[in-house]
Amino acid sequence: MRRRRRRAKTALRETLGLQTRRRASLRLPPLLAISSRPPKLTSLCRLAEKKKKKSKGKKKTKAVQTEPPTVPVSRFFKSNAYPVGETHPYLNDNAYRTTSEEMRHKERLLLDEPSDSAFNYNSIRRAAEVHRQVRKYARSNIKPGMTMTEIAEMIENGTRALVEENGMQAGIGFPTGLSRNECAAHYTPNAGDTIVLQAEDVLKVDFGVHVNGRIVDSAFTLNWEPTYDRLLEAVKDATETGVREAGIDVRMGDIGRAIQEVMESYEVEVNGETKQVKSIRNLTGHSIAPYIIHGGKSVPICAPKGDDREENDEADQKMEEGEYFAIETFGSTGNGYVEHQGACSHYARIPEARAPLTSISSKKLLGVIEREFGTLPWCRRYLDRIGQKDYLRGLNDLVNKGIVQDYPPLVDMAKGGCQTAQFEHTIILRPTCKEVVTRGDDY
């Protein structure tokens, strides 16, 4: 009995031993082998750390503008869709446009226009965004004690950087206007200018930006003493009136009449004397065409005189769908009329103007102007910047032959002096609404 039990146990042990040896010989391939032991904690930590580092690397940082501004606006709008300006519905007979499906369809087609199209809104909006960011810095940093050249270069360097200046595709729209006091427009420093901004000055800052020839034109006025605060209020209010009155099928004369009424309702007290603010009669707003700052239509800032045929003809013109305008107003404590006075700095090629040129220097200069600026306005400093020298004789020849237009400073020659101010916005007359493309938090 005992012997039988021993034999049974021995047989069982032999069977179990054989099975163990067989299991050991069945090895899984390396990729399919499963460890029975859990991974060490340190290995898990390292794995998590690696994932963290990867995710940190992928995180995008938001673009921030520098001071002075140097970061192109394209970095802030990766989709290349720039901010829409302030929109206003049309009124009266054009009120239907806001909800019209036909007008909405028309606008959708315009939005699909190529970037070099005259109706491309995005080019105008990109230029407007550059203007907003550059002027934000300029308004905070222009101070008495700076030279006119320092101020002009600060604005122009910012514009070139933010718009990513690229020949005729993008750049400065026209010379930076820095007209002081009784000078209302068309002053920018020439080389060697040493004028320093004074605390009592009233400074008009008027600069432009273009993208694919779509020019944005906007201006503001700065003062550092409170005497002329009311003058600035008057002009700002008058410009807002012009923006509000503008629209499709509106007559220019009606806009001018409304602007003058608002402007001349203001008074300024200077040294105990009360002076009425006057609209400067011979300055106007204007339509804008591709690469041409004054596009052919004028927007008056006064009611037309009954006996002035030219003024009345202009007053009868209407604004039309698809056009865009610079609505600008100028106010003065003087005569309300400006004249050419002082050294010229602003110039522009007259489109399609032709004349025989005998001077080699004139021919060479004209070639430079057409290549660098086309029909965009420019100033002497821009010729200096691209290395042109001894060009004044050739420049005067081009002006005298009617190929280049000169734009001398415009000054209110009131006896005893006066002050002038300016505000300006660019508007687009879209099929469905009016867009104030240069609107910002400042004005």
KOLBADREN-895978 format. One record per residue (C-alpha): x, y, z. Coordinates in steps of 0.05 Angstrom, whole numbers, plus 5000, padded with zeros to 4 digits. Layout:
BEGIN
XYZ;...
% end
This chain:
BEGIN
500050005000;505550495020;509650284959;503750444913;502951144943;510451294934;510251064861;504151514849;507552124880;513951994840;509951944775;506252604792;512852974805;515652734739;509452964701;509653664734;517053734720;516053584646;510554114640;514954654673;520654504625;515854564565;513255244589;520355504597;522055314526;515955704497;518956414493;514757004467;517757464414;520958094445;515458574420;509958134447;513157964514;509158234572;512658414637;509358184699;512758734739;509959454737;514559994709;518560404758;515561074781;521661454756;520361194685;513261454687;515562134712;520662184655;515262004604;510562544632;516263054632;517662924559;510363014540;510163674579;516263934542;513263744475;506664104491;510464724515;514364744450;507964744409;504665314447;504565964406;506166634438;501567214421;504867784382;505968424422;507469104392;514169424411;515570144430;517170454382;512870014337;516869524294;512568884291;508868824224;501268804231;501168154191;503867814254;497568004292;492767764237;495367084213;489066964172;490367614134;483367864153;484168564182;479268914228;472969214197;472269954213;466270284246;460070154203;453970604194;447470424160;445170854102;439271314114;433071554077;432671304005;438570844015;436170524080;434069904041;441369734026;442669494097;437968894090;437768814014;439868103994;441968373926;446768873959;449368344006;450867883947;454368453912;458668583973;460467843979;463067873907;467168483924;470168143984;472767603937;476268113892;483868003885;488468413929;490368883872;483169043856;480769763865;475169493910;479469053955;477269234025;482568824060;488269234031;485069874057;483769554125;490969314131;493370024117;488470294168;490969814222;498170044208;495770764216;492370624282;498370274313;503470794289;499271384311;497971074379;505471104393;506171794360;500572114400;503771884465;510872064447;510772714406;513073234456;515473954456;523073974448;523173474390;525273704321;520473644263;525373154230;525372704292;517772684292;517272544218;522371984220;519071674281;512471624243;515471414176;519970884206;514070584243;509770594180;515170254138;516169704190;508869554204;506569554132;512769154111;514769664059;515569323991;516569783932;509969983900;506169423935;506269724005;509070334040;508171064058;502071374024;504672094023;509672524062;508372614136;504973294146;507273664209;504174344198;504574814258;500175394280;497875834221;500575324171;494674864158;497674354110;503274104065;509274224110;514373674123;521673814140;526873844085;534073644097;537474114147;530874344178;532274544251;525174744274;523674504345;516674374370;514574874424;509574784481;505075334453;504775024383;498574714352;501074134310;497273784253;499673074242;497372814174;500372164147;498371614099;499370874088;498270474025;497469734008;497169563934;495970293920;489870323966;491470954007;488971084077;489071824096;487872044168;489972634210;489572914281;491773544318;495873594382;496474174430;499874234499;496574874525;489074904538;487875574502;486175224436;482374624464;475874914436;478974984367;480674244367;473674074392;470574474336;474574144281;473673444310;466073564314;466073834242;469673214216;464772764252;459173154220;462273044151;462972294165;455772264188;452972644128;456972274075;453671714037;451471433969;447771963927;449272523976;451073183944;457873483963;454774163976;450173884029;456073584066;459974234062;453974634088;453074174148;460574194164;460874944162;454775024206;457874594261;464874874255;462775604259;458375494319;464675464362;468676044392;475576084423;477976584475;485076814461;488277324508;481377584530;478977644458;473377184432;474676914362;469976514319;472575864290;472175894214;472175334162;478075434115;474275544051;479475344001;481374674034;477174054022;476573314032;477272873970;475972203938;481871713934;483771303873;488870743866;495871053876;492671753871;491272123936;486572643905;481972213863;478072753826;472272923872;472573453926;468673453992;467774194011;467774424083;463675044068;456975184035;458075393962;457876133945;452076313901;456376693851;462076193846;460675733787;466375253801;464275173874;457075053853;459074533801;463174153854;457374223903;452673873854;456973253849;454572633885;458172093924;457371413891;457370683912;464370373914;468071033922;472271193982;473771874011;478172264059;473372674100;477773224129;476173894158;480474494176;478675044225;482075714236;481876294285;484276744228;481676894158;479176204141;483176224076;490175954060;495676164012;502175853989;507876064034;514875794048;519675274019;516274703983;517273984006;511373593976;511173363904;507472853860;507972593789;502072853748;498872233716;499972173641;503272863637;508372893580;513273433557;519873433519;525873413566;532673653543;536373613610;539672953625;538873063700;531373183691;530572543650;534372133702;530472433760;523872293725;525871563717;527471523792;520771843810;516771373766;520470763792;520370943866;513771313875;509471263812;503771753823;504271733899;506372393932;513472443959;518072953990;525373163983;527472744043;525172124007;529772293948;535472403998;533971724030;534871343965;541471693951;539472233902;544072843902;544073523867;536973413841;533874093853;535274373784;532173753751;526373773799;524774493784;525074343710;519973773718;515374253757;516074803705;514674313648;508174083682;510473363694;511073413769;506273813814;509174193872;505074293936;507874873978;505674974051;498675264058;498375834109;492776274137;496076964131;491577304183;494377944211;497177824280;497577074269;492576524282;491875784296;489175234252;487074514267;485373894226;481973214236;480872694182;478171994169;477871534110;471071234094;468770684045;461870714013;460369974012;453969703978;450769554045;453670074093;458670634104;465270414137;469670904175;475870484162;480770914203;476570954266;480370814330;479870894405;483171574400;478671914348;
% end
